[in-house]
């Protein structure tokens, strides 16, 4: 069953983005993931869930998503991202 990593990114500076942007897609692909969306969001009802930029990544399974998140190559990328952004990440399992 597919699983979706949903992130909310609030930028403080963009100094980190070039390196992060060249390295993260390969790490996502390594675990079978695919970026489905990355953009500012619009609340259709209630308060915005993602105040900055939302990112949606599809993985073949929860195990693939967790392997990506736990990959040792992810550690320096998290540190790099945290130098210029606040980030929240959730995992949602698909229906089938």
C-alpha positions in Angstrom: 0.0 0.0 0.0 1.3 3.4 -0.9 2.4 5.8 1.8 2.7 9.6 1.6 5.2 11.9 3.4 3.6 15.3 3.8 5.9 18.1 4.8 5.4 21.8 5.7 8.3 24.1 5.2 8.7 27.6 6.5 11.7 29.3 4.9 14.0 31.6 6.9 16.7 31.9 4.2 17.5 30.1 0.9 21.2 29.6 1.4 20.8 25.8 1.8 18.4 25.1 -1.0 20.8 24.6 -3.9 22.7 21.8 -2.3 19.6 20.3 -0.7 17.8 20.4 -4.0 20.5 18.6 -5.8 20.8 15.8 -3.2 17.4 15.1 -1.8 15.7 13.9 -5.1 18.2 11.1 -5.5 17.7 10.0 -1.8 13.9 10.0 -2.3 14.3 7.9 -5.5 16.7 5.5 -3.8 13.7 4.5 -1.6 11.2 4.3 -4.4 9.7 7.7 -3.7 8.3 10.3 -6.1 7.6 14.0 -5.4 4.0 14.6 -6.3 3.7 18.2 -5.2 5.7 21.1 -3.9 4.1 24.5 -3.6 2.4 27.1 -1.4 -1.0 25.9 -0.3 -4.5 27.5 -0.1 -6.9 26.8 2.7 -10.3 25.8 1.3 -11.9 25.5 4.7 -10.7 26.4 8.2 -7.2 27.4 9.1 -4.3 26.6 6.8 -2.7 23.3 7.7 0.6 24.2 6.0 1.6 27.9 6.5 4.5 27.8 4.2 5.4 25.4 1.4 3.9 22.0 1.3 5.6 18.9 -0.2 3.9 15.6 -0.9 6.1 12.5 -1.6 4.6 9.2 -2.5 6.4 5.9 -1.5 5.5 2.4 -2.4 4.9 1.5 1.3 5.2 2.8 4.8 8.4 0.8 5.1 9.9 2.6 2.1 9.0 6.0 3.6 10.5 5.1 6.9 13.7 3.7 5.3 14.1 7.1 3.5 13.5 9.0 6.6 15.9 6.9 8.6 18.6 6.7 5.9 22.0 7.9 7.3 22.3 10.1 4.1 19.3 12.0 5.3 21.0 13.2 8.5 23.3 15.9 6.9 20.4 17.0 4.6 18.2 17.6 7.7 20.9 19.6 9.3 21.4 21.6 6.1 17.6 22.3 5.8 17.3 23.3 9.4 20.0 26.0 8.8 17.4 27.9 6.8 13.9 26.5 7.4 11.5 25.1 9.9 10.1 21.7 8.8 7.3 19.4 10.0 6.7 16.0 8.4 3.9 13.5 8.7 3.4 10.0 7.2 -0.1 9.0 5.9 -0.8 5.5 4.6 -2.9 5.2 1.4 -6.2 3.3 1.3 -5.1 0.4 -0.9 
